[in-house]
């Protein structure tokens, strides 16, 4: 069994942040990092896990299954149905003690978690604030294919800070529910929030100077998926890069950071790492997320790298598993890029054409992984990292 095979067997499993399996995977990664690092910090943080069971709405004696929103509060109640489909309707809707059906423009995309530190647009804040101030008994969202993952339907809310119990169901069921507007129905959302703790690992490989290069890849998964591509593959590449660099002296000190909590609403792991970095100089960041999907190359997008772009393009042109792509904004690199730090983000080429439809689903299993491609991408990114380090 190869070293990479051992990593795959230990890491590629459902590992939602704070769960027992997540903490086992953190422990395994820590053990591996200690073999090739000068120092491995384990930064604790509070988080939340979530349990769900069968949930339903009763319409005139017909019990229809619905899906509890991740981290929703649970509820069993009856209430009159009302509906909203636009922000304008939401602003004037009297929904106190009602069960609110949400569809149309309001369910085009997921609503950001309350006070999410890296992205919380004003419209999403207004939507959250209105719902919580109007005090409905529950929310039921009608959704379809998500634009940012493979879920169909997708949860409109995924937020342990949102106080209204919520669930979701496929949008094709909407006409049936609209026929029951202003009628009282029974709803049961079986969902439970559980306080937990976890750790954020930071492995340090000391260089000739203290200036940092941060190499990161989120290691947690959503519930109900093994997260092989999202982002087990990135975690495997990160580990193999650290192993391939063993014994190589670099100019910069390099941190290898398997972010824990990227797939949840609070970003606890990244926040405790950013706190650790506040008095340090970060020269470059390399974030690896969903690489190595099937036979596609891994695409490099560049932020604040104008002084290095020619050098990077020259290196990438010699690596058969790498290519340069358009900027990609949905990842752990963005807090660094928004500070003006030179940043590279790695994602599989043409991710939105096929790869996205596996993510966050049971289809994202280890059968999607190709060990040879992972090894080649790891070696290629080491070559790129060393070129940046020496530039």
GIDA-V817221 format. One line per field, one symbol per residue. phi: phi as a letter, one per 30 degrees, with the letter a starting at -180 (. if undefined). psi: psi as a letter, one per 30 degrees, with the letter a starting at -180 (. if undefined). burial: + if it has 16 or more other ideal C-beta (glycine too) atoms within 10 Angstrom, else -. A space follows every 10 residues. Layout:
# GIDA-V817221
phi = ???
psi = ???
burial = ???
This chain:
# GIDA-V817221
phi = .dededdddd cdaebdeide dedddeddde eddddbcdab dbcdadabcb bbbebabcch icccdbcdde idddababad dbbbbbdddd dcdcceiccc dcaiedcdbe dddehedcab dedddddddd edddhddabb ccbbdddcad dadcddcbad cdccebbbad dddeeddddc eicdbcbbcc bbcbdabbbc dbcccdcdbd eccccbadcd bddibdhddc bedddddedd dddddeicdc dddcccbdec kdcbdchedd ddddddddcc ccdbbbccbh didhcddccc ccbhcedbdd eddddddccd ccacbdebcc adddeddddi debbbcbddh eddbeedcdi bdddcddddb dddddddddd ddddddddec d
psi = kleeeeeeef eilkhkkfle eeeeeeeeee eeeffglfkj kjjllkaklk klakllkjjh fkjkklkkkk glllkjlllk kllkfleeee fgkjgkgljk kkabefgell kkkkgkffji leeeeeeeee eeffhlelkj kjlbkkfgag kjllkekijf fkfkkllllk fffeeeeffg kglklkkjjj kkkkkllakj kjkkjkaflf kkkkjlkkfl lllgkfheej heeeeeeeee eeeffkfkkl elkkkjjjkj geglffheee efeeeeffgl jjelkjkjkh lhjbgklkkk kkkhgeffee eeeeeeffjf gllkalkkfi lffefeeffg kkkkkklkkh efeeefffkg lffilfffkj eeeeeeeeee feeeeeeeef .
burial = ---+--++-- +++++++++- -++-++-+++ -++--++--+ +-+-+-++++ -+--+++-+- -----+++++ +++++---++ +++++----+ --+-+--+++ +++--++--+ ++++------ ---+--++-+ +--+-+++++ +++--+--++ +-++++++++ -+-++++++- +-++--+--+ ----+-++++ +----+-+++ +++++-+--- -+++++++++ +++-++++++ ++++++++++ +++++----+ ++++++++++ ++++++++++ +++------- -+++++++++ +++--+++++ +++++--+-- -+--++--+- ++--+--+-- +++++++--- +++++++++- +---++++++ +--+++-++- --++++++++ ++-++--++- -
